Amino acid sequence: MDNPFSQLKQLVLSLEPDFEKWEQVRDLSAGTRLRSAAQQLKGQAQSIRHDIQSFKNGKLDSQAPSAVPAAAPVGKVEAAPKSAAHQFEQDAFAHILGPISYSGRSIHTRFTDQQAVNICGKMADAYARNIAIKYQELAIHVQGGIYRYQLHYFANKAFSFYGGPFLTFLANLRPLQFHNTSALALKRFVATSGFSDRIIDFPTLTFHTVGGDAFTMAFHLVEDGVEARRKPVQIFRNQVRVGSIDYQGMAFDAMGKILARTAAVRPVLLVFCDYLKCSVNPAFFSGVETGHCFICGRPLTDPRSLRYGIGPTCLSRAI
């Protein structure tokens, strides 16, 4: 097996033809491959850094005095292990914090104001993102109000769809820089009867693992065109659907069967889940940040395509 330096060297050398095409004629296909390879380079560099840090930490631990394990209380039975299926184990929003009220209406929220801003600021719906921006602009001068109520309404509705583990994961990602800035202009920020009917979902996000695979999370795909109350997030590996992750953070294969973790079986979706779980601020990109389809690299013009970062042709092939 090649050592990490050889792998990095081979990857860099393989980029030369695409780099020349991009520099000379701004070939979009070459640019898309370069962008993907840059993510791979970053992932490999992070892996090397992680190995060095793990060795350093292990060396320090071996020099520290070993602790004597505490005896279990008499009569206490050791807890059974968790389900063999993978879970996103963290849930920062498991508890209700209190009520948010406006004009006679009230909801119980699981989020602080800043957490709600974080979640809404990453949503595909421009209205929800505008609420987050508007609230941040006025928060110093305005306590409560319609912006705060709508902000928490959207965040808690997202919780009812995707669950705490997924929202905890999304909240820890870097902010999205939406290319479609014109969609951020709204005529009026007033209470309307239709705001509660907004579609709550997120743009497609693509992650590159150290092994070079491209995994994509699609939040906006629903079974048979029906808006489900709790929507599984569809997972694609190199544009091929490999399964989904549900409201509780459980992983399922493409046939809907729950994935078990054993020593002999390592389904590719669980490998991806482990990558997300173990990575600190995992690197990702989205077509909404570039205004180009994240699969083929063509410019996006359709409003639905700009909302999710993928063109209609590539979307139809992916489903």
C-alpha positions in Angstrom: 0.0 0.0 0.0 1.3 3.5 -0.9 2.2 5.7 2.0 0.2 9.0 2.6 2.9 11.1 0.9 2.8 8.9 -2.3 -1.0 9.2 -2.4 -0.8 12.9 -2.1 1.8 13.1 -4.8 -0.1 10.9 -7.2 -3.3 12.9 -6.7 -1.5 16.2 -7.3 0.2 14.9 -10.5 -3.1 13.5 -11.8 -4.6 17.0 -11.7 -2.2 18.5 -14.3 -4.3 17.9 -17.4 -7.5 19.4 -15.8 -5.5 22.3 -14.4 -4.2 23.2 -17.8 -7.7 23.0 -19.3 -9.0 25.3 -16.6 -6.2 27.8 -16.8 -6.2 28.0 -20.6 -9.9 27.9 -21.6 -11.8 27.9 -18.2 -13.3 24.4 -19.0 -16.2 24.0 -16.5 -15.9 20.2 -16.5 -12.2 20.4 -15.7 -13.0 23.0 -13.0 -15.6 20.7 -11.4 -13.0 17.9 -11.3 -10.4 20.2 -9.8 -12.8 21.4 -7.1 -13.6 17.8 -6.2 -9.9 16.9 -6.1 -9.2 19.9 -3.9 -11.7 18.5 -1.4 -9.9 15.1 -1.6 -6.5 16.8 -0.9 -8.0 18.6 2.1 -9.4 15.3 3.4 -6.1 13.5 3.0 -4.2 16.3 4.7 -6.7 16.2 7.6 -6.2 12.4 7.8 -2.4 12.9 8.1 -2.9 15.5 10.8 -5.3 13.3 12.7 -2.9 10.3 12.6 -0.1 12.5 14.0 -2.3 14.0 16.7 -3.6 10.6 17.7 -0.1 9.2 18.0 0.9 12.3 20.1 -2.1 11.9 22.3 -1.5 8.1 22.7 2.1 8.8 23.7 1.1 11.3 26.3 -1.6 8.9 27.7 1.0 6.1 28.0 3.2 8.4 30.1 0.3 9.3 32.5 -0.4 7.2 35.6 -3.1 4.7 34.8 -6.4 5.1 36.6 -7.9 2.3 38.7 -11.4 1.6 37.3 -14.2 2.2 39.8 -16.1 -0.9 41.0 -19.7 -1.2 39.8 -22.3 -0.6 42.6 -23.7 -3.9 44.0 -26.8 -5.0 42.3 -26.4 -2.6 39.3 -26.8 -4.3 36.0 -24.5 -3.1 33.2 -26.5 -1.2 30.6 -27.2 -3.1 27.4 -25.3 -1.7 24.3 -27.2 0.5 21.9 -28.9 -0.8 18.8 -26.5 -2.2 16.2 -27.7 0.4 13.7 -25.7 3.6 13.5 -27.0 6.7 15.1 -25.9 10.3 15.1 -25.6 10.2 18.9 -25.6 13.9 19.7 -28.8 15.8 20.1 -28.3 19.4 21.3 -32.1 20.1 21.0 -33.6 17.3 23.0 -35.1 19.6 25.6 -37.8 22.3 25.3 -36.4 25.7 26.5 -39.6 27.7 26.8 -42.4 29.5 25.0 -42.1 32.1 22.2 -45.1 34.3 21.8 -46.4 36.9 19.4 -49.8 38.5 18.9 -51.7 35.8 20.9 -49.8 32.9 19.3 -47.3 30.8 21.1 -44.9 27.9 20.4 -42.5 26.0 22.7 -39.0 26.2 21.3 -36.0 23.9 21.6 -33.6 26.6 20.4 -31.9 29.7 21.6 -32.2 32.7 19.3 -28.7 32.2 17.9 -29.3 28.5 17.3 -32.5 29.3 15.4 -30.7 31.9 13.3 -28.0 29.2 12.5 -30.6 26.6 11.4 -32.8 29.0 9.4 -29.7 30.6 7.7 -28.9 27.3 6.1 -32.4 26.5 4.8 -33.2 26.3 1.1 -36.2 28.6 1.4 -35.1 32.2 0.9 -37.9 33.5 3.1 -36.6 31.6 6.1 -33.0 32.8 5.4 -34.3 36.4 5.2 -36.0 36.1 8.6 -32.7 35.0 10.1 -30.9 38.0 8.5 -33.6 40.5 9.4 -33.7 39.3 13.0 -29.9 39.7 13.4 -30.2 43.2 12.0 -32.9 44.2 14.4 -32.2 42.0 17.5 -30.3 44.8 19.3 -33.2 47.2 18.9 -36.2 44.9 19.0 -37.1 42.3 21.7 -39.4 39.6 20.4 -41.7 40.5 17.5 -42.8 38.7 14.4 -39.2 37.9 13.2 -38.3 36.1 16.4 -41.6 34.1 16.4 -41.2 33.1 12.7 -37.5 32.2 13.3 -38.3 29.8 16.1 -41.4 28.5 14.2 -39.2 27.5 11.2 -36.4 25.9 13.4 -38.9 23.9 15.4 -40.7 22.7 12.3 -37.4 21.6 10.9 -36.9 19.6 14.1 -40.3 17.9 13.6 -39.1 16.8 10.1 -35.5 15.9 10.6 -35.0 15.3 14.3 -32.4 16.6 16.8 -29.4 14.5 15.7 -29.5 15.8 12.1 -30.1 19.4 13.2 -27.2 19.2 15.6 -25.0 18.0 12.8 -26.2 20.8 10.5 -25.8 23.4 13.2 -22.1 22.5 13.6 -21.4 22.9 9.9 -20.0 26.2 8.5 -22.5 28.8 7.2 -23.6 28.4 3.6 -22.8 31.3 1.3 -25.8 31.4 -1.1 -24.9 32.4 -4.7 -28.6 33.3 -5.5 -28.4 36.6 -3.6 -31.3 38.1 -5.6 -33.6 35.7 -3.8 -32.8 37.4 -0.6 -35.0 40.5 -1.5 -38.5 40.4 0.0 -41.1 43.1 -0.5 -42.3 43.2 3.1 -41.5 41.5 6.4 -44.9 41.3 7.9 -47.0 38.6 9.5 -48.9 36.7 6.7 -51.2 33.7 6.8 -49.0 31.9 4.4 -45.7 31.8 6.3 -46.6 28.6 8.1 -46.9 26.8 4.8 -43.3 27.3 3.8 -41.5 24.2 2.7 -38.8 23.4 5.3 -35.8 21.7 3.9 -32.1 22.3 3.1 -29.9 22.4 -0.1 -28.0 19.4 -1.2 -24.6 19.0 0.5 -21.7 17.0 -0.9 -18.8 15.6 1.2 -15.6 14.0 0.0 -14.2 11.3 2.2 -10.5 10.5 2.5 -11.0 7.5 0.2 -12.1 9.8 -2.6 -15.9 9.0 -2.6 -18.4 11.8 -3.0 -21.4 11.5 -0.7 -24.4 13.7 -1.1 -27.2 14.5 1.3 -30.5 15.3 -0.4 -33.1 16.8 2.0 -35.8 17.6 -0.5 -36.7 14.3 -2.0 -40.0 12.8 -0.8 -41.6 9.5 -1.5 -44.3 9.6 -4.3 -44.3 13.3 -4.2 -46.0 13.3 -0.8 -44.8 15.8 1.9 -44.1 13.5 4.8 -44.1 14.8 8.4 -40.8 13.1 9.2 -38.6 13.0 6.1 -35.6 10.7 5.7 -32.5 12.3 4.3 -31.5 10.5 1.1 -27.8 9.6 0.8 -26.0 9.2 -2.6 -22.5 7.9 -3.2 -21.0 9.1 -6.5 -24.5 10.0 -7.7 -25.9 6.6 -6.8 -28.5 6.3 -4.0 -27.1 4.1 -1.2 -29.7 4.6 1.5 -31.1 7.2 3.9 -30.9 8.4 7.5 -34.1 9.0 9.4 -35.5 11.3 12.1 -33.7 9.4 14.9 -30.3 9.2 13.1 -30.7 5.6 12.1 -29.2 4.5 8.8 -31.1 2.4 6.2 -30.0 0.8 3.0 -31.6 1.6 -0.4 -34.2 -1.0 0.1 -35.3 0.5 3.5 -33.6 -2.2 5.6 -31.9 -1.0 8.8 -28.2 -1.3 8.6 -26.5 -3.5 11.2 -22.9 -3.0 12.3 -20.8 -6.2 12.6 -17.1 -7.0 12.3 -17.6 -8.6 8.9 -20.1 -6.2 7.4 -19.2 -2.5 6.8 -21.9 -1.0 4.6 -20.7 2.0 2.7 -23.3 4.2 4.2 -22.0 3.4 7.7 -18.5 4.3 6.6 -19.9 7.7 5.6 -21.7 8.1 8.9 -18.5 7.3 10.7 -16.7 9.9 8.6 -19.2 12.6 9.5 -19.2 11.6 13.2 -15.4 11.6 13.5 -14.6 14.6 11.4 -14.3 18.0 13.0 -16.0 20.5 10.7 -16.1 18.1 7.7 -15.4 19.8 4.4 -18.3 20.1 2.0 -19.6 22.1 -0.9 -23.0 22.8 -2.4 -24.3 24.0 -5.8 -26.2 26.8 -4.0 -22.9 28.4 -3.2 -21.6 28.5 -6.8 -24.8 28.9 -8.9 -23.8 25.7 -10.8 -25.1 22.2 -10.7 -22.9 20.3 -8.2 -22.9 17.2 -10.5 -22.3 18.5 -14.1 -21.1 22.0 -13.4 -23.6 23.8 -15.7 -25.1 27.2 -14.6 -28.4 27.0 -12.8 -31.3 29.3 -13.8 -34.5 27.4 -12.7 -35.7 28.6 -9.3 -36.0 25.1 -8.0 -32.5 24.3 -9.2 -31.1 27.4 -7.5 -32.9 26.4 -4.3 -31.2 23.0 -4.1 -28.0 23.4 -6.1 -28.7 20.7 -8.7 -30.2 20.9 -12.2 -33.4 19.1 -13.3 -31.7 16.6 -15.6 -29.1 15.5 -13.0 -31.8 15.4 -10.4 -34.0 13.1 -12.5 -31.0 10.7 -13.0 -30.2 10.7 -9.3 -33.7 9.8 -8.1 
